[in-house]
């Protein structure tokens, strides 16, 4: 892709006067004393930056290889300094650095999003058109001080994300799932589907990954629960991680996968590759949307069917959304123990109903009882993840699938979260505790020389508080 096409044309824009009131800088009391208003300063700086950027782009070689970021950055910096000197533009050292980084981000990075992507405290970025960007920081949403010039500016950033992955987004295909090089999940929706302009959602993942110890420290689960889940994974139980959007299902799945022994062959199936497995023998499969002609689509279901021919010892499906649930159940029931997946549901009982619905989506004319028998035989454990009202994420229940009674799948909670109140800071107070029920599959632990102390299940009357 040529440099001019990648950057696109630019024109001066006064961000502050066009944005909604909530995005405009507040007036500074100093302006009443004759100082230059902050909005005027920002507007002047923005106009100057756009003028320098326009000239810089015109002087860069359009055939420049943008994949060599170090070389391009050096050339951009040389031309940038030359332009400032030739036009006798006087800036302080801080203003000069700020302007250069802003221009470099538009050419080499993700423009206004660059600073948000580099902030480790931000977990999610939501761009609602060019004039409004929200972020999630420590579980709470807040409006970010980030603005784009116009719809075209946002589209350039979206194209920069999806193009290297061979994906497209246009009026005929106005929605796309993608990922950043660091594994962060990206979804984009544009006109005519979106009425507010291009909408971009980025779910960030920590580069170092969130470990089980981190989750214990955050209060997502207790050490006893972690020991129990470790035993379940090592004993090759089939596990479903259930939860709502943004509840932390993928993070929990990543944590559970860390318990898989390093000498096993793991095959992951995902819509957009984002799992961060640390084992050595991992094969990652990623679905593919249809091309411009509507051909070449590879679905999650296709990949699940294919991975059964690849001698997997563990199958990890990033998320079951449709008919692939049938193949997943069949794999779990035909010797591929220790498989794991996630799905959207608000409770363990809802997860069973959701799996039933997805199996029916496969187009097989199966009676409901037969589907439930498949589920009861295949799934051993449901880990329910929730995002609470205070923004915290917790495993709210760990539930054993015990079998069938009549036409009903029998479930039994092993651990539950009980809310006891809200503190003065608005944080939810509660406890994660064992129910005192010993799961039936504990016998599998003992067969594989995995032993857990009785107090993990609450037999000694001990509870874990946080």
C-alpha positions as CSV (number, residue, x, y, z in Angstrom):
1,X,0.0,0.0,0.0
2,X,1.4,3.4,-1.0
3,X,2.1,6.0,1.6
4,X,-0.3,8.5,0.2
5,X,-3.1,6.0,0.1
6,X,-2.3,4.8,3.6
7,X,-2.3,8.3,5.2
8,X,-4.9,9.9,2.9
9,X,-5.5,13.6,2.5
10,X,-5.7,15.9,5.5
11,X,-7.2,19.3,6.1
12,X,-7.0,21.6,9.1
13,X,-9.6,20.8,11.7
14,X,-10.5,22.6,14.9
15,X,-11.4,19.7,17.1
16,X,-12.6,21.7,20.1
17,X,-15.2,23.9,18.3
18,X,-16.9,20.9,16.6
19,X,-17.1,18.4,19.4
20,X,-19.9,17.9,21.9
21,X,-19.7,20.0,25.0
22,X,-18.4,17.1,27.1
23,X,-15.3,16.8,24.9
24,X,-14.4,20.5,24.8
25,X,-11.7,21.8,27.2
26,X,-13.0,23.7,30.1
27,X,-12.4,27.4,30.1
28,X,-9.3,28.5,32.1
29,X,-9.8,31.2,34.7
30,X,-6.6,32.7,33.5
31,X,-8.2,33.6,30.2
32,X,-10.2,36.3,32.0
33,X,-6.9,37.9,32.8
34,X,-5.8,38.2,29.2
35,X,-4.2,34.8,28.7
36,X,-4.8,32.9,25.5
37,X,-7.7,30.4,26.0
38,X,-6.7,26.8,26.1
39,X,-9.1,25.9,23.3
40,X,-7.5,28.6,21.1
41,X,-4.0,27.3,21.9
42,X,-5.0,23.7,21.0
43,X,-6.7,24.9,17.8
44,X,-3.6,26.8,16.7
45,X,-1.4,23.8,17.5
46,X,-3.7,21.4,15.6
47,X,-3.8,23.7,12.6
48,X,0.0,24.0,12.6
49,X,0.4,20.2,13.0
50,X,-1.9,19.5,10.1
51,X,0.0,22.0,7.9
52,X,3.4,20.5,8.8
53,X,2.0,17.0,8.3
54,X,0.6,17.8,4.9
55,X,3.9,19.2,3.7
56,X,5.8,16.3,5.3
57,X,3.7,13.7,3.5
58,X,4.1,15.5,0.1
59,X,7.9,15.4,0.6
60,X,8.1,11.7,1.6
61,X,8.6,9.1,-1.1
62,X,5.1,7.6,-1.9
63,X,6.8,4.2,-2.6
64,X,8.5,4.2,0.8
65,X,8.4,0.7,2.5
66,X,6.3,1.4,5.6
67,X,7.1,-2.1,7.0
68,X,10.6,-0.8,8.0
69,X,9.3,1.4,10.8
70,X,12.7,2.4,12.1
71,X,13.9,3.7,8.8
72,X,10.6,5.5,8.0
73,X,10.6,7.1,11.5
74,X,14.1,8.4,11.0
75,X,13.2,9.9,7.6
76,X,10.0,11.4,9.0
77,X,12.0,13.0,11.8
78,X,14.6,14.4,9.4
79,X,11.9,16.0,7.1
80,X,10.0,17.2,10.1
81,X,13.0,19.1,11.5
82,X,13.8,20.5,8.1
83,X,10.3,21.8,7.7
84,X,10.3,23.5,11.1
85,X,13.6,25.1,10.3
86,X,12.7,26.3,6.8
87,X,9.5,27.9,8.0
88,X,11.1,29.3,11.1
89,X,8.5,27.7,13.3
90,X,9.5,28.2,16.9
91,X,8.3,25.5,19.4
92,X,9.3,24.6,22.8
93,X,11.1,21.2,23.2
94,X,7.9,19.7,24.7
95,X,5.7,21.1,21.9
96,X,8.1,19.9,19.2
97,X,8.2,16.4,20.7
98,X,4.4,16.4,21.0
99,X,3.9,17.4,17.4
100,X,6.4,14.9,16.0
101,X,4.9,12.0,18.0
102,X,1.4,12.9,16.8
103,X,2.5,13.0,13.2
104,X,4.6,9.8,13.5
105,X,1.6,8.0,15.1
106,X,-0.6,9.0,12.1
107,X,2.0,7.7,9.6
108,X,3.4,4.6,11.4
109,X,0.9,3.8,14.1
110,X,-2.8,4.1,15.0
111,X,-3.1,7.9,15.2
112,X,-5.0,9.3,18.2
113,X,-5.4,5.8,19.6
114,X,-1.6,5.3,20.0
115,X,-1.5,6.8,23.5
116,X,-4.5,4.8,24.7
117,X,-3.1,1.6,23.3
118,X,0.2,2.3,25.2
119,X,-1.6,3.0,28.5
120,X,-1.4,-0.3,30.6
121,X,-4.3,0.9,32.8
122,X,-6.8,1.0,29.9
123,X,-8.5,-2.4,29.2
124,X,-10.9,-1.3,26.4
125,X,-11.2,1.5,23.8
126,X,-14.6,2.4,22.2
127,X,-14.6,4.9,19.4
128,X,-18.1,6.1,18.6
129,X,-17.4,8.1,15.5
130,X,-14.7,10.8,15.2
131,X,-15.9,13.0,18.0
132,X,-16.4,10.6,20.9
133,X,-14.1,8.0,22.4
134,X,-14.7,6.1,25.6
135,X,-12.2,3.9,27.6
136,X,-12.5,1.4,30.3
137,X,-10.0,2.0,33.1
138,X,-10.1,-0.3,36.2
139,X,-13.5,-1.5,35.3
140,X,-15.1,1.9,34.9
141,X,-16.0,3.8,31.7
142,X,-14.8,7.3,31.1
143,X,-14.7,9.8,28.2
144,X,-11.2,10.0,26.7
145,X,-9.6,13.3,25.6
146,X,-9.2,11.9,22.1
147,X,-10.7,13.2,18.9
148,X,-10.4,12.3,15.2
149,X,-10.5,14.9,12.3
150,X,-13.5,13.2,10.6
151,X,-14.9,9.9,9.5
152,X,-12.1,9.4,6.9
153,X,-9.5,9.7,9.7
154,X,-11.2,6.9,11.7
155,X,-11.5,4.8,8.5
156,X,-7.8,5.1,7.8
157,X,-7.0,3.7,11.3
158,X,-9.5,0.8,10.8
159,X,-8.0,0.0,7.3
160,X,-4.6,0.0,8.9
161,X,-5.7,-2.7,11.4
162,X,-7.6,-5.0,9.0
163,X,-5.5,-4.8,5.8
164,X,-2.5,-6.8,7.1
165,X,-4.9,-9.6,8.1
166,X,-6.3,-9.9,4.6
167,X,-9.7,-8.6,5.8
168,X,-11.9,-5.9,4.4
169,X,-14.5,-3.4,5.4
170,X,-16.7,-1.4,3.1
171,X,-20.3,-0.7,2.3
172,X,-20.9,-4.2,1.1
173,X,-19.2,-5.7,4.2
174,X,-19.6,-3.1,6.9
175,X,-18.6,-5.2,9.9
176,X,-15.3,-6.9,10.6
177,X,-13.5,-8.7,13.4
178,X,-9.7,-8.4,13.6
179,X,-6.8,-8.3,16.0
180,X,-3.8,-6.1,16.6
181,X,-0.3,-7.6,16.5
182,X,-0.3,-7.9,20.3
183,X,-3.4,-10.1,20.3
184,X,-5.9,-7.3,21.2
185,X,-9.4,-8.0,19.9
186,X,-10.9,-5.5,17.4
187,X,-14.4,-5.0,16.0
188,X,-15.3,-2.3,13.6
189,X,-18.7,-1.2,12.2
190,X,-19.1,1.5,9.6
191,X,-21.9,3.2,7.6
192,X,-24.6,2.3,6.6
193,X,-24.9,0.0,9.6
194,X,-23.6,2.6,12.0
195,X,-25.4,5.9,12.0
196,X,-22.8,7.8,14.0
197,X,-19.9,7.1,11.7
198,X,-17.1,4.4,12.0
199,X,-17.3,2.6,15.3
200,X,-14.2,0.8,16.6
201,X,-14.0,-1.4,19.7
202,X,-10.7,-2.6,21.0
203,X,-10.4,-5.2,23.8
204,X,-6.8,-4.9,25.0
205,X,-4.8,-7.7,26.6
206,X,-1.8,-7.3,28.8
207,X,1.4,-8.1,26.9
208,X,2.5,-10.3,29.8
209,X,-0.9,-11.9,30.2
210,X,-2.9,-12.2,33.4
211,X,-1.9,-15.2,35.4
212,X,-3.8,-17.2,38.0
213,X,-1.9,-15.4,40.7
214,X,-3.0,-12.1,39.3
215,X,-6.6,-13.2,39.3
216,X,-6.3,-14.3,43.0
217,X,-4.9,-10.9,43.8
218,X,-7.7,-9.1,42.0
219,X,-10.3,-11.2,43.9
220,X,-11.6,-12.9,40.8
221,X,-11.2,-16.3,42.5
222,X,-9.7,-17.7,45.7
223,X,-6.6,-19.9,46.0
224,X,-8.8,-22.9,46.9
225,X,-10.7,-22.4,43.7
226,X,-7.5,-22.1,41.7
227,X,-6.2,-25.4,43.2
228,X,-9.5,-27.0,42.3
229,X,-9.5,-25.7,38.7
230,X,-5.9,-26.8,38.3
231,X,-6.9,-30.3,39.4
232,X,-9.8,-30.3,36.9
233,X,-7.6,-29.3,34.0
234,X,-4.9,-31.8,34.8
235,X,-7.5,-34.6,35.2
236,X,-8.7,-33.8,31.7
237,X,-12.2,-32.6,32.5
238,X,-14.2,-30.8,29.8
239,X,-14.8,-27.2,30.9
240,X,-17.1,-24.5,29.6
241,X,-16.4,-20.9,30.7
242,X,-19.7,-19.0,30.6
243,X,-20.4,-15.3,31.1
244,X,-21.6,-12.0,29.6
245,X,-19.9,-9.7,27.3
246,X,-16.7,-8.2,28.8
247,X,-16.9,-10.4,31.9
248,X,-13.4,-11.8,31.4
249,X,-14.2,-15.2,29.8
250,X,-11.1,-15.3,27.5
251,X,-8.9,-14.2,30.4
252,X,-10.1,-17.0,32.5
253,X,-9.7,-19.5,29.6
254,X,-6.1,-18.3,29.2
255,X,-5.6,-18.9,32.9
256,X,-7.1,-22.4,32.8
257,X,-4.9,-23.3,29.8
258,X,-1.8,-22.6,31.9
259,X,-2.6,-25.7,33.9
260,X,-2.3,-28.0,30.8
261,X,0.9,-30.0,30.9
262,X,3.6,-28.8,28.5
263,X,4.0,-32.2,26.8
264,X,0.5,-32.2,25.3
265,X,-0.5,-31.2,21.7
266,X,-3.0,-28.3,21.9
267,X,-5.0,-27.0,19.0
268,X,-6.9,-23.7,19.4
269,X,-9.7,-22.6,17.2
270,X,-10.7,-18.9,17.2
271,X,-12.5,-16.3,15.2
272,X,-9.7,-13.8,15.8
273,X,-6.6,-15.3,17.4
274,X,-6.2,-13.9,20.9
275,X,-5.5,-16.8,23.2
276,X,-2.1,-16.6,24.8
277,X,-1.1,-20.2,25.5
278,X,2.4,-20.5,26.9
279,X,2.9,-24.2,26.1
280,X,5.4,-25.2,23.4
281,X,3.2,-27.5,21.3
282,X,0.3,-25.3,20.3
283,X,-1.3,-25.1,16.8
284,X,-3.5,-22.0,16.3
285,X,-6.3,-22.0,13.7
286,X,-8.2,-18.9,12.8
287,X,-11.5,-18.6,10.8
288,X,-11.7,-16.6,7.6
289,X,-14.5,-14.5,6.2
290,X,-15.6,-14.7,2.6
291,X,-13.8,-12.7,0.0
292,X,-15.2,-10.0,-2.2
293,X,-16.9,-12.6,-4.4
294,X,-18.5,-14.3,-1.4
295,X,-16.2,-17.3,-1.5
296,X,-13.5,-18.8,0.6
297,X,-15.2,-18.6,4.0
298,X,-13.7,-20.9,6.7
299,X,-16.0,-21.1,9.7
300,X,-15.3,-22.1,13.3
301,X,-17.3,-25.2,12.6
302,X,-15.1,-26.1,9.6
303,X,-12.0,-25.6,11.8
304,X,-13.4,-27.8,14.7
305,X,-14.2,-30.6,12.2
306,X,-10.7,-30.3,10.7
307,X,-8.8,-30.2,13.9
308,X,-10.2,-33.6,14.8
309,X,-8.0,-34.9,12.0
310,X,-4.9,-33.3,13.5
311,X,-4.3,-35.6,16.4
312,X,-5.2,-33.1,19.1
313,X,-4.8,-34.0,22.8
314,X,-6.6,-30.8,23.8
315,X,-9.0,-28.7,21.8
316,X,-9.5,-25.2,22.9
317,X,-12.3,-23.2,21.1
318,X,-12.1,-19.5,21.8
319,X,-15.9,-19.1,21.7
320,X,-18.8,-21.3,20.6
321,X,-21.4,-19.2,18.8
322,X,-23.3,-21.6,16.6
323,X,-23.4,-25.0,15.0
324,X,-19.8,-25.7,16.0
325,X,-21.2,-26.6,19.4
326,X,-22.4,-29.9,18.0
327,X,-18.9,-30.9,16.8
328,X,-17.4,-29.7,20.1
329,X,-19.7,-32.0,22.0
330,X,-19.0,-34.9,19.8
331,X,-15.3,-34.3,20.2
332,X,-15.6,-34.3,24.0
333,X,-17.6,-37.5,23.8
334,X,-15.2,-39.3,21.5
335,X,-11.9,-39.3,23.4
336,X,-10.9,-35.7,23.3
337,X,-11.0,-35.1,27.0
338,X,-9.7,-31.9,28.5
339,X,-11.3,-29.7,25.9
340,X,-12.3,-26.1,26.8
341,X,-14.4,-23.3,25.3
342,X,-16.3,-20.2,26.2
343,X,-19.9,-19.1,25.5
344,X,-22.2,-16.2,26.3
345,X,-24.7,-17.0,29.1
346,X,-25.7,-15.3,32.4
347,X,-25.7,-18.5,34.6
348,X,-24.7,-22.1,34.5
349,X,-28.3,-23.2,33.8
350,X,-28.5,-20.7,31.0
351,X,-25.3,-22.1,29.6
352,X,-26.9,-25.5,29.2
353,X,-29.9,-23.9,27.3
354,X,-27.4,-21.9,25.2
355,X,-25.6,-25.1,24.1
356,X,-28.9,-26.7,23.2
357,X,-29.8,-23.8,21.0
358,X,-26.4,-23.8,19.3
359,X,-26.6,-27.5,18.6
360,X,-30.0,-26.9,16.9
361,X,-28.3,-24.2,14.8
362,X,-26.2,-27.0,13.3
363,X,-29.2,-28.0,11.3
364,X,-29.4,-31.5,12.7
365,X,-32.9,-32.7,13.5
366,X,-32.2,-34.0,17.0
367,X,-34.7,-34.4,19.8
368,X,-34.0,-32.2,22.8
369,X,-33.5,-35.1,25.1
370,X,-30.8,-36.5,22.9
371,X,-29.0,-33.1,22.9
372,X,-29.2,-32.9,26.7
373,X,-27.8,-36.4,27.0
374,X,-24.9,-35.3,24.8
375,X,-24.3,-32.2,27.0
376,X,-24.5,-34.1,30.3
377,X,-22.1,-36.7,29.0
378,X,-19.6,-34.3,27.4
379,X,-19.4,-31.3,29.8
380,X,-18.0,-31.8,33.3
381,X,-17.7,-28.3,34.6
382,X,-19.2,-24.8,34.0
383,X,-17.2,-21.8,35.2
384,X,-19.5,-18.8,35.4
385,X,-17.7,-15.4,35.0
386,X,-19.5,-12.1,35.8
387,X,-18.7,-8.4,35.6
388,X,-20.3,-6.9,38.7
389,X,-21.8,-3.4,38.9
390,X,-18.7,-1.9,40.4
391,X,-16.7,-3.0,37.4
392,X,-14.9,-5.9,39.1
393,X,-14.8,-9.3,37.4
394,X,-15.3,-12.5,39.4
395,X,-16.0,-16.1,39.0
396,X,-19.4,-16.2,40.6
397,X,-19.9,-20.0,40.4
398,X,-18.1,-23.2,39.6
399,X,-20.7,-25.9,38.8
400,X,-20.5,-29.6,38.2
401,X,-22.6,-31.2,35.5
402,X,-23.7,-34.4,37.3
403,X,-25.8,-36.1,34.6
404,X,-29.5,-36.5,33.7
405,X,-32.6,-37.0,35.8
406,X,-35.6,-37.5,33.5
407,X,-35.3,-34.8,30.8
408,X,-33.3,-32.4,33.0
409,X,-29.6,-31.9,33.1
410,X,-28.6,-32.0,36.8
411,X,-26.2,-29.2,38.0
412,X,-24.5,-28.8,41.4
413,X,-22.6,-25.8,42.6
414,X,-19.1,-26.5,44.0
415,X,-18.2,-22.8,44.7
416,X,-20.4,-19.7,44.7
417,X,-20.0,-16.0,45.2
418,X,-22.3,-14.4,47.8
419,X,-22.7,-10.6,47.9
420,X,-23.1,-9.2,51.4
421,X,-23.2,-5.5,50.7
422,X,-21.5,-2.4,49.2
423,X,-18.8,-0.4,50.9
424,X,-18.4,3.4,51.1
425,X,-16.4,3.4,47.9
426,X,-19.2,1.7,46.0
427,X,-17.3,-1.6,45.8
428,X,-19.3,-4.8,46.1
429,X,-18.4,-6.8,49.2
430,X,-18.9,-10.5,49.3
431,X,-17.3,-13.9,49.7
432,X,-16.3,-16.8,47.4
433,X,-17.0,-19.9,49.3
434,X,-17.3,-23.7,48.8
435,X,-20.8,-25.2,49.1
436,X,-19.6,-28.2,51.0
437,X,-20.5,-30.6,48.1
438,X,-17.8,-33.0,47.0
439,X,-18.0,-33.4,43.2
440,X,-18.5,-36.9,41.8
441,X,-15.5,-36.5,39.5
442,X,-13.1,-36.3,42.4
443,X,-12.7,-40.0,41.9
444,X,-10.9,-39.1,38.6
445,X,-8.5,-37.0,40.5
446,X,-7.5,-39.9,42.8
447,X,-7.1,-42.3,39.8
448,X,-4.5,-39.8,38.4
449,X,-2.8,-39.3,41.8
450,X,-4.3,-35.8,42.2
451,X,-5.2,-35.2,45.8
452,X,-6.9,-32.1,47.2
453,X,-7.3,-31.3,51.0
454,X,-10.8,-31.7,52.3
455,X,-11.1,-28.0,53.4
456,X,-11.1,-27.0,49.7
457,X,-14.7,-28.2,49.6
458,X,-15.5,-26.7,53.0
459,X,-15.6,-29.9,54.9
460,X,-13.6,-28.4,57.7
461,X,-15.9,-25.4,57.9
462,X,-13.3,-23.1,56.5
463,X,-14.2,-20.3,54.1
464,X,-12.2,-18.0,52.0
465,X,-12.9,-14.3,52.3
466,X,-11.6,-11.2,50.5
